[in-house]
């Protein structure tokens, strides 16, 4: 038996309330993290504006959904309730989906902005995801306009626009996330330095945890969009549940990336401070074939881990000169 629209609306509000609570906790933590980071280094105000915008949209979403449930369940009978909840021309229906679509577009814009920053503010890199996001916005607001101003339209009639909307959003997120992950991964790979005795010493910050959290958040978002597309194509009322959880879920993914990336950055900063205060002794054994004996040359190097390649090269030069003198 297919799920009824009133059951789907009520279940969606319950799940949305749980996710909204989790999102607000993450929002305050991530907002504190952003403000604290801004005091230490230059930070684009776009991230703070995006975080506040998401919190406002998520709050508006749960308020509108709660009002919708109260209007449907308290004064109306079961038959009247179902008619009310399936009336797509009602203003509250347009308000719900306008907030949801706006939240989705804000999430797309944040991911695209991250790709733009990571790729050294290269506009050419983000052309495709930007076009996909623009097309998604057109589909979203065209759907809202249609259900508000065309009396004969239905959700089924707008299904093609919905499929295009979520397909373009999925493409924008997938492309931007892949670009970010690839850029950080290649940067991380280039900054690794392999030293002697099979020991690997990493110069700079370990960026692989950042790659993982971005890839994980992108995978969760892609899985949600795919699930939404499947439900939309099936045409069931479970779509109301998917719509209810979308707004706080996008905010949770945004906050998780900020918090985990900051934790990784703080961990790497601690490790670098420890390494800077430690003098690394590099034993080098130099053999003189003329005297048939070995002379141990110990070179003490105070490493600057932000430029360990140059320091290691200096150590090799010292060893070479010592070898020549022997």
Buried (B, 14 or more C-beta within 10 A) or exposed (E): EEBBBBEBBBBBBEBBBEBBEBBBEBBEBBBEBBEEBBEEEEBEEEBBEBBEBBBEBBBBBBEBBEEBBEBBBEEBEEEEBBEBBBEBEBEBBBBBBBBBBBBBBBBBBBBBBBBBBBBEEEEEBBEBBBEBBBBBBBBBBBBBEBBBEEEEBEBEBBBEBBBBBBBBBBBBBBBBBBBBBBBBBEBBEEBEBEEEEEEEBBBBBBBBBBBBBBBBBBEBBBEBBEEBBEBBEEEBBBBBBBBBBBBBBBBBBBBBBBBBBBEBBEEBEEBBEEBEEEEBEBEBEBEEEEEEEEBEBEBEBEBEBEEBEEBBEEBEEBBEEBBEEB
